[in-house]
């Protein structure tokens, strides 16, 4: 092994041994029973050490495609010229902020650049606390907002497995119209779910506490690829603002055109809806550590007025912003938003057409290239088919070289958040393979 390390190339088995020895085991590998060693990628494809090609339905971080030449070129050119502390005056950060501002509602016009979605969400909490002078936060059940301590505290997906819920954190029902409190047959699920937040606010007030923020992903991802019912966010924002709080939209997973019809997923709630703070990350740097918080002049002013300087040494550095600008260029020049609309609709339609053939398919939901396929053992009871979902993922990888993963509270949802260059052919191949696997499993009595 030492000789191979000196040569800069390890056999897969050697890499795995060193990984287990040197890397914290809480950071799990995909396909941990038989990991894939990826040494190269391009577009929507991954390649292992033997040259085997895998179709990637997982990597929403590589938003415009793995190793996109335009992104690589922009990064290399700026790195060769200058990369320095973001506190020096430089064009890239202001040019990038201006480009982002053009995609957002007019009132979201002040930007803070950071390095990760977790940093962005932590800063959003600080902004909300400083502006409102309140502490309490409302989050959605099953939410995940990042790995910092402050974010574990507001992520039921995590804190329920750890120290539990803090007294200043309040959990609202997930607005899931498939298996939640109010389902697809409800006349106005958006209003009904929003009223659960109103009830929670009133409960908080009765306890003598005050709301700082309502914090939610624009499309809950870990919760199971959930599409919020129409009108929900508008009513929640009304209730939260009446209580002196602000509305924070977490767009880390869903921004930058993934939903196709809009650049930001929060815009699906209608033209009249605008959050007070928007956080973004992952896709904006196409794999490079780049993230951001966008907010209003008033909230930013309150943050400045506390007299404590805020700076982020690497957030918004010239190279990061050059990459961010290149990502925006590629989205526009290659019409990736349009591609997300067309391919996502085709993928969803193909999956819906499988439902009559396979009783295990309970629900198909999504928008653009944000799609979930929920598997159930009983359609009437909507019982999660957790083991079957895991088996489908395993077989897709082993038999078809397709990488998919699961999500949702019971890991029963096959999720599709591929690079935005995902094609019609890719969608058709994926669904064809899922159909074959489900047919085989049914024939085998699984």
KAQUI-V674333 format. One line per field, one symbol per residue. burial: 1 if it has 16 or more other C-alpha atoms within 10 Angstrom, else 0. A space follows every 50 residues. Layout:
BEGIN
burial: ???
END
This chain:
BEGIN
burial: 00000000010000000000000000000000000111001011111000 00111111111111111100100110010000001100000110011001 10010011111111111111111110111111011111111111111001 11111111100000100111111111110001000000111111111101 11010000111111111111111111111011111111111010111111 11111111111111111110001111111111111111111111110011 01100000000001111111111111110110000111111111111101 11010000011111111111111111100001111101110111111001 1111111110111111111111110111111011101100000000
END
